[in-house]
Amino acid sequence: MKWIRILASAVAMTTFAGITEAAISDCPAPHGVVEVVLPSGLPGILRDRIGDVALPGEPFDSTDVYAKGHKHRRYIFVWNIGSRWIVATEQGGIALRSAIFVYDLSKDGKTATLIDERMGLVNNVCTAASKLAAP
């Protein structure tokens, strides 16, 4: 009976890893949208608002088990359209999910206002972010 639980856990971890890698690698920015280089492409005020997030490929707490030294979220991508910034992250928990935050940066670059937030499954992040990028 114990080996069945071990096998089920291994299958679940492999499945989550596959979903995560697909979300990160298969999400091109829509026409007219700039894909931002992380972390150097983020304005300081936006970096402060978002907090401490792991870079793509870095380890993070992808489940509800916290590991010392890991961050709780990881960037999937960041897009920019004028003053609008779309920040897509992965968040762990009982289920791995995406969190997409849309910020509006002031003209002087001193304030970042959260204007939208979407939570969901990681495999829907590209579609959801593309809709948020549309004018």
DOBA-141952 format. One line per field, with one value per residue (C-alpha): residue number from 1; residue in three letters; y, x, z. Coordinates in Angstrom, 3 decimals, decimal comma. Layout:
! residues N
k <- [NUM ...]
r <- [Ala ...]
yy <- [Y ...]
xx <- [X ...]
zz <- [Z ...]
This chain:
! residues 135
k <- [1 2 3 4 5 6 7 8 9 10 11 12 13 14 15 16 17 18 19 20 21 22 23 24 25 26 27 28 29 30 31 32 33 34 35 36 37 38 39 40 41 42 43 44 45 46 47 48 49 50 51 52 53 54 55 56 57 58 59 60 61 62 63 64 65 66 67 68 69 70 71 72 73 74 75 76 77 78 79 80 81 82 83 84 85 86 87 88 89 90 91 92 93 94 95 96 97 98 99 100 101 102 103 104 105 106 107 108 109 110 111 112 113 114 115 116 117 118 119 120 121 122 123 124 125 126 127 128 129 130 131 132 133 134 135]
r <- [Met Lys Trp Ile Arg Ile Leu Ala Ser Ala Val Ala Met Thr Thr Phe Ala Gly Ile Thr Glu Ala Ala Ile Ser Asp Cys Pro Ala Pro His Gly Val Val Glu Val Val Leu Pro Ser Gly Leu Pro Gly Ile Leu Arg Asp Arg Ile Gly Asp Val Ala Leu Pro Gly Glu Pro Phe Asp Ser Thr Asp Val Tyr Ala Lys Gly His Lys His Arg Arg Tyr Ile Phe Val Trp Asn Ile Gly Ser Arg Trp Ile Val Ala Thr Glu Gln Gly Gly Ile Ala Leu Arg Ser Ala Ile Phe Val Tyr Asp Leu Ser Lys Asp Gly Lys Thr Ala Thr Leu Ile Asp Glu Arg Met Gly Leu Val Asn Asn Val Cys Thr Ala Ala Ser Lys Leu Ala Ala Pro]
yy <- [0,000 2,373 1,926 3,047 6,367 6,829 6,108 8,474 11,259 10,776 10,942 14,111 15,861 14,941 16,253 19,597 19,971 19,382 21,976 24,538 24,098 24,341 27,564 29,187 28,197 28,397 31,873 34,366 38,025 39,238 41,678 45,122 43,833 43,919 40,905 42,269 40,903 39,843 41,272 44,145 45,275 45,913 49,501 49,836 50,857 47,779 45,511 46,975 46,451 42,838 41,778 38,929 36,555 33,777 34,176 31,682 28,370 29,121 26,904 28,098 26,567 24,993 23,063 23,826 22,562 25,456 24,922 27,176 29,700 29,265 32,082 31,564 32,685 32,504 34,711 33,139 36,340 40,104 42,072 45,818 47,871 51,586 52,339 48,908 46,077 42,471 40,293 36,551 34,359 30,820 30,263 27,032 25,701 22,705 23,149 25,012 28,074 31,256 34,758 37,550 41,135 44,181 47,446 50,954 52,975 56,736 58,942 59,958 56,280 56,871 54,922 51,544 51,019 47,490 47,620 43,926 40,542 37,063 33,703 30,364 27,248 27,522 26,079 28,992 31,813 32,632 33,029 35,058 37,385 37,884 38,999 41,448 42,845 43,622 47,306]
xx <- [0,000 2,847 4,416 1,153 1,306 4,952 4,166 1,167 3,310 5,988 3,401 1,853 5,229 6,134 2,796 3,179 6,743 5,567 2,798 5,197 7,812 5,154 3,777 7,211 8,515 5,404 4,031 5,080 4,208 1,333 1,977 2,905 3,770 7,343 8,623 10,684 14,115 14,062 15,017 16,886 13,934 11,622 11,286 12,345 8,883 7,339 10,018 9,204 5,451 5,811 8,208 10,702 9,954 12,163 13,393 12,281 14,038 14,982 13,595 10,528 7,870 5,665 3,604 2,219 5,473 7,864 11,596 13,994 15,534 12,952 10,740 6,970 6,425 8,285 8,029 6,602 7,018 6,558 5,089 4,954 2,539 3,138 2,345 0,699 2,780 1,550 3,335 2,650 3,832 3,501 2,351 2,440 -0,095 -2,385 -2,339 0,161 -1,560 -0,836 -1,245 -1,341 -1,063 -1,660 -0,077 -0,328 2,866 2,613 4,277 6,954 7,627 7,113 3,885 2,620 -1,130 -2,560 -5,488 -6,302 -5,450 -6,270 -5,682 -5,919 -4,231 -0,756 -1,732 -4,181 -1,738 -0,872 -4,486 -5,455 -2,427 -2,990 -6,563 -5,299 -2,776 -5,459 -6,424]
zz <- [0,000 0,834 -2,613 -4,257 -2,371 -3,357 -7,014 -6,980 -5,495 -8,152 -10,957 -9,485 -9,199 -12,783 -14,035 -12,221 -13,505 -17,080 -16,781 -15,335 -18,051 -20,786 -19,308 -19,153 -22,566 -24,751 -24,104 -26,780 -26,251 -28,459 -31,305 -29,973 -26,504 -25,184 -23,256 -20,365 -19,427 -15,772 -13,366 -15,069 -17,207 -14,252 -13,042 -9,396 -8,175 -9,796 -8,327 -4,892 -5,368 -6,546 -3,818 -3,744 -6,630 -8,011 -11,576 -14,256 -13,697 -10,089 -7,332 -5,429 -3,194 -5,870 -3,313 0,132 1,675 2,311 1,853 3,729 1,377 -1,398 -2,557 -2,570 -6,163 -9,473 -12,553 -15,667 -17,698 -17,591 -20,493 -21,070 -23,186 -22,649 -19,010 -18,459 -17,007 -16,931 -14,397 -14,595 -11,729 -10,475 -6,908 -4,984 -2,541 -2,590 -6,372 -8,537 -9,993 -11,869 -10,554 -13,116 -11,908 -14,100 -13,007 -14,373 -13,895 -13,502 -16,121 -13,622 -12,745 -9,022 -8,513 -9,649 -9,272 -9,309 -11,756 -12,216 -10,738 -12,044 -10,386 -12,144 -13,351 -14,808 -18,182 -18,808 -18,100 -21,732 -22,808 -19,754 -20,032 -23,769 -23,088 -20,445 -22,954 -25,536 -25,776]
